[in-house]
């Protein structure tokens, strides 16, 4: 019912910046939270950042002070501003949305994933 399209990945040198976007679309739904997980090669999946419909945020300790998550409720879109990127940030980033409708409760949809590569 809810589809996510994410964009903004790419290759950057250490210390560089990228901004990821995640846009949700569908009919008659409301979003409770959006965010990103990431998974690097040979690493476990980890939650990077999340934001609720009320604007509350949380971040992985490894990205605090460098990444900022925000949202535009009118556009059902979340953004992840990534600054001071490090090689260990290299991963595929998957956005998600927790949403509900009249007939479907507590659902999660996933974006297709976008590659972020940080190297010199």
C-alpha positions in Angstrom: 0.0 0.0 0.0 2.9 2.4 0.8 5.8 2.5 -1.6 9.2 4.1 -0.9 11.6 5.6 -3.3 15.0 6.7 -2.1 17.8 8.6 -3.8 21.0 10.5 -3.1 23.6 7.9 -2.8 27.0 8.0 -4.5 30.7 8.1 -4.0 32.5 10.7 -2.0 35.9 11.3 -0.4 36.4 11.2 3.4 35.1 14.4 4.9 32.6 14.9 2.2 28.8 15.1 2.4 25.7 13.5 0.9 22.0 13.9 1.4 19.6 11.0 1.1 15.9 11.3 0.4 13.1 8.9 1.0 9.6 9.6 -0.4 6.5 7.6 0.6 3.4 7.3 -1.6 0.1 5.6 -1.4 -3.6 6.1 -0.5 -5.2 6.8 2.8 -2.2 6.2 5.1 -0.4 7.9 8.0 3.2 7.6 8.9 4.4 7.1 12.4 8.1 7.1 11.8 10.7 7.0 9.0 14.4 6.3 9.0 17.4 4.5 7.6 19.2 1.2 8.2 22.5 0.4 6.6 24.5 -2.7 5.9 28.2 -2.6 4.9 30.1 -5.5 3.4 30.7 -8.2 6.1 28.9 -6.1 8.7 25.6 -6.4 10.6 22.6 -4.3 9.7 22.3 -1.3 12.0 19.8 1.5 12.5 21.4 4.8 11.5 18.7 7.3 12.3 14.9 7.6 12.7 12.4 10.4 13.1 8.8 10.2 14.3 5.7 12.1 13.2 6.1 14.2 16.3 9.7 15.1 15.3 11.6 13.0 17.8 14.9 11.7 16.5 17.4 9.1 17.4 20.8 8.2 16.0 23.4 5.5 16.1 26.3 6.6 18.4 28.7 6.3 15.4 26.9 9.0 13.5 25.9 11.5 16.2 27.1 15.0 15.5 27.6 14.1 11.8 24.2 13.0 10.5 20.9 14.9 10.7 17.5 13.4 9.9 14.6 15.6 9.1 11.1 15.2 7.5 8.6 17.1 5.4 5.2 15.8 6.5 3.3 17.5 3.7 5.5 15.6 1.2 5.7 12.4 3.2 9.5 12.6 2.7 12.5 12.1 5.0 16.0 13.4 4.5 19.3 12.2 5.9 22.1 14.8 5.7 25.4 13.1 6.1 28.5 15.2 6.8 32.1 14.4 7.6 31.7 11.1 6.0 34.2 8.3 6.9 35.2 5.1 5.1 33.3 3.1 7.8 30.1 4.8 6.6 30.3 2.8 3.4 27.2 0.7 3.1 23.9 0.2 1.3 21.4 2.5 3.0 17.8 1.3 3.2 15.0 3.7 4.2 11.9 2.6 5.9 8.5 3.9 6.9 6.2 2.7 9.7 2.7 3.4 8.6 -1.0 2.5 9.2 -4.3 2.8 7.5 -8.0 2.0 8.3 -7.5 -1.7 7.4 -3.8 -2.2 8.0 -2.0 -1.5 11.2 1.6 -1.2 12.2 3.2 -1.9 8.8 6.7 -1.3 7.6 7.7 -0.5 4.0 11.3 -0.5 2.7 13.0 1.5 0.0 15.1 -0.2 -2.7 18.4 0.8 -1.1 21.1 3.2 -2.2 24.9 2.7 -2.2 27.1 5.1 -0.3 30.8 4.7 -0.8 33.4 6.8 1.1 37.0 6.3 -0.1 40.0 8.2 -1.1 
